[in-house]
Amino acid sequence: MLTQLVTGSGTVTAKEQYSQSLPEGQKVKKVLVKPQTTVEAGQALIQLDMDYLAEKIEEKSREIEKLNLQLEQQKLAGQEDARTPETAQAQIALNNAEILLEQAQADYDQAAAEYENLANDPPAADSGQTQDSGQTQDSGQDVDQGEGPDTAGQTSQGGNSSGAGEYEKWEQEVQAAKDKMQSAADTLNSQAISYNQAVEQYELASQNEANARQNEEKKKKSNTLTVEGIQVDIEGAQAALKKLTDIQNAEGIVSAASSGIFQSAGVTEGDVTAGTEQIIIASQAAEAKGLIDQVDVGKIQEGDKINIKFSGNTDTLEVKAERFEQASAQETSSKEEEGQAGSGGMVWYGQAGEKELKTGTSFTYEASKESGSYEQVIPLSALHQVQGQTFVLTAEARDGILGQVYTAISVPVTVLDKDDKSAAVKSALNNKSLIIVESSKYVEEGNQVRLE
C-alpha cells in the first residue's frame, strides 16, 4: 500500500468577490472605509473632491459650447456658394455664333440665287440689227451710189452700238453678282469656323461644369460627415457631462454596489482616477485556497480531505477539496520567489464545514491518500538508477573458500508508483529475495556484503 502525501501553503479567501469601477478623471478626497470592514449595499466608501468635480463640469460645459459653435460653422460652410454656371458665357457665345452662321448662310443663298438668275438671263439678241449689219456688209460697194444706201448704213451702225452696251452691262452685273456670292461664301466659311469653335468652347465649359458639380458634391458629402462627427462628439460630451452632474448630485460619494467585506478601493487620498481602478468587495462566506505545485498536480482529487494549520496555531482543521483552477501567474511567481516549483501549478478550494474562516489568514496544508495495493512494495532507499536503468541490489548466498558468503546482485525493476517513503515495482523479486536497503559503505554489483 502506498500513501501519497502532498504539502503546500495557502490563504483564506472570500468565496465570491464583487468589483465596481471608479469614475474616470476624479480626485479622491478621502477613503471612508478601512479594508476588511463589513459594509452594506449603498454605504459610502469614497468621498470625491467636489471643487475638482466642479472644475471638470465647467470644462465639459465649455467643450460642449465650443462643439456647438463648430457645428454651426460647419453647417454654414456646407451651404452651396452662389455662382454662374461654367456654361453660361459659352452658351451665349454659341447662340450668337449660330445666329451669325444662319445669317451668313441666308446671305450666301441669296447671293447665289442672284448670281444664278443673272448668269442664266443674258440680254436678248435683236434680229433686225443683225440683218441690217449683214446687208451693210453685203452691199458695201453700193454705198456710194445713192442716199438710200447711205441712210441704211447709218441705221445699222446705231443698232450695233446699243446692243453691245447692254451685253457689257449684263456681264458687269454678272461679275458683280459673282463677287458678291464669293464674298458671302467667305463670310459663311468664317462663320462656320467660329460656330465650330463656339461648340468646342461650350463642350469644354460643360465638362468643367460637370467637374465643378462633382467637386461640390464631394465637398457636400465631406461636410455632412464632418457635421455628423461633431454631433457624435457633442453627444459623447453631453453623456460625460451627465455622469459628472450625477456625481455632483450624489455629493461626490461613491457607494458600495453590494454588501460584503470591503477589501480595497484601488486608490489613495489625492489620487486622480484613470477609470481602471476597482473597488473590491468580498462576500462574507470564506473558503480555503491552497496552491498545488506542478509535480503534485493530480494527486489531490475532488472530495479529498485536506488538513490545514493556520499560522501561529498548532491546531489543524480538516477541509474538503471542492474545485480546482489553474494557478495565476502572480501565484506561481510568488511561489518561485520562495524557492519552490510554481510554474504550471493548480489551486484547490475547500470549505471547513460550519467553522467561520477569516479572509486573509495564511496556512499550510497536508493531504495524504492511499494509492492502492501492489504486490511488490520496497523502500525508496533500495532503488538505484544508472544510465536510465532502474534496479535494486539483493544479497545472494554463495559458497566460498571460507564458507558461505553474500554477494550483491543487480535485479532490474519497473517503478509503477511511489510515495515519499516507498515504491511499487514490478520485477523478478520474490518473497525470499534479500533486498539491500541501506549500507554503511558504497555497494555495487559483485561486492561481498555482510548482513546485519
DAGI-V8348 format. One record per pair of residues at least 24 apart in sequence whose C-alpha atoms are under 8 Angstrom apart, sorted by the first residue. I is the first residue (numbers start at 1). J is the second residue. Records with the same first field share a line. If there is no record, write none. Layout:
# DAGI-V8348
I=J + J
This chain:
# DAGI-V8348
1=370 + 371 + 372 + 373 + 374 + 377
2=370 + 371 + 372 + 373 + 377 + 417 + 418 + 419 + 422 + 423 + 424
3=368 + 369 + 370 + 371 + 419 + 420
4=299 + 367 + 368 + 369 + 370 + 371 + 418 + 419 + 420
5=366 + 367 + 368 + 369 + 419 + 420
6=296 + 299 + 300 + 366 + 367 + 368
7=292 + 364 + 365 + 366 + 367
8=290 + 291 + 292 + 293 + 364 + 365 + 366
9=290 + 291 + 362 + 363 + 364 + 365
10=288 + 289 + 290 + 291 + 362 + 363 + 364 + 365
11=288 + 289 + 290 + 359 + 360 + 361 + 362 + 363
12=286 + 287 + 288 + 289 + 357 + 358 + 359 + 360 + 361 + 362 + 363
13=286 + 287 + 288 + 289 + 358 + 359 + 360
14=282 + 283 + 284 + 285 + 286 + 287 + 359
15=282 + 283 + 284 + 285 + 286 + 287
16=282 + 283 + 285
17=280 + 281 + 282 + 283
18=258 + 280 + 281 + 282 + 283
19=278 + 279 + 280 + 281
20=257 + 278 + 279 + 280
21=275 + 276 + 277 + 278 + 279
22=254 + 273 + 275 + 276 + 277 + 278 + 279
23=273 + 275
24=273 + 274 + 275 + 276
25=272 + 273 + 274 + 275
26=52 + 53 + 272 + 273
27=52 + 53 + 270 + 271 + 272 + 273
28=267 + 268 + 269 + 270 + 271 + 272 + 273
29=269 + 270
30=268 + 269 + 270
31=265 + 268 + 269
33=262
34=262 + 264
35=261 + 262 + 263 + 264
36=261 + 262 + 263
37=261 + 262 + 263
38=259 + 260 + 261 + 262
39=256 + 259 + 260 + 261 + 262
40=256 + 258 + 259 + 260
41=255 + 256 + 257 + 258 + 259
42=255 + 256 + 257 + 258
43=255 + 256
44=253 + 254 + 255 + 256
45=253 + 254 + 255 + 256
46=253 + 254 + 255 + 265
47=252 + 253 + 254
48=252 + 253 + 254
49=252
50=248 + 251 + 252
53=244 + 248
54=248
56=244
57=241 + 244 + 245
60=237 + 240 + 241
61=241
63=237
64=234 + 237 + 238
67=230 + 233 + 234
68=234
70=230
71=227 + 230 + 231
74=223 + 226 + 227
75=223 + 227
77=223
78=219 + 220 + 223 + 224
79=220
80=216
85=209
86=205 + 206 + 208 + 209
87=202 + 205 + 206 + 209
90=198 + 201 + 202 + 205
91=202
93=198
94=195 + 198 + 199 + 202
97=191 + 194 + 195 + 198
98=195
100=191
101=188 + 191 + 192 + 195
104=184 + 187 + 188 + 191
105=188
107=184
108=181 + 184 + 185 + 188
111=177 + 178 + 180 + 181 + 184
112=177 + 178 + 181
114=177
115=174 + 177 + 178 + 181
118=170 + 173 + 174 + 177
119=174
122=167 + 170
123=166 + 167 + 170
125=163
126=163
129=156 + 159 + 160
130=160
132=156
133=157 + 160
259=283
260=284
286=351 + 356 + 357 + 358 + 359
287=349 + 350 + 351 + 352 + 357 + 359
288=319 + 349 + 350 + 351 + 352
289=347 + 348 + 349 + 350
290=347 + 348 + 349 + 365
291=327 + 331 + 345 + 346 + 347 + 348
292=345 + 346 + 347 + 348
293=340 + 341 + 342 + 343 + 344 + 345 + 346
294=341 + 342 + 343 + 344 + 345 + 346
295=341
297=345 + 346
300=367
304=367 + 369
305=367
306=365 + 366 + 367 + 368
307=365 + 366 + 367
308=363 + 364 + 365 + 366
309=363 + 364 + 365
310=361 + 362 + 363 + 364
311=361 + 362 + 363 + 364
317=352
318=352
319=350 + 351 + 352 + 353
320=350 + 351 + 352
321=348 + 349 + 350 + 351
322=348 + 349 + 350 + 351
323=348 + 349 + 350
324=348 + 349
374=424 + 425
375=424
376=424 + 425 + 426
377=422 + 423 + 424 + 425
378=422 + 423 + 424 + 425
379=421 + 422 + 423 + 437
380=418 + 420 + 421 + 422 + 423
381=437 + 438
382=435 + 436 + 437 + 438
390=414 + 415
392=435 + 436
393=435 + 436 + 444 + 445
394=433 + 434 + 435 + 436
395=433 + 434 + 435 + 436 + 449
396=433 + 434
405=448 + 449 + 450
406=448 + 449 + 450 + 451
407=445 + 446 + 447 + 448 + 449
408=443 + 444 + 445 + 446 + 447 + 448 + 449
409=445 + 446
410=445
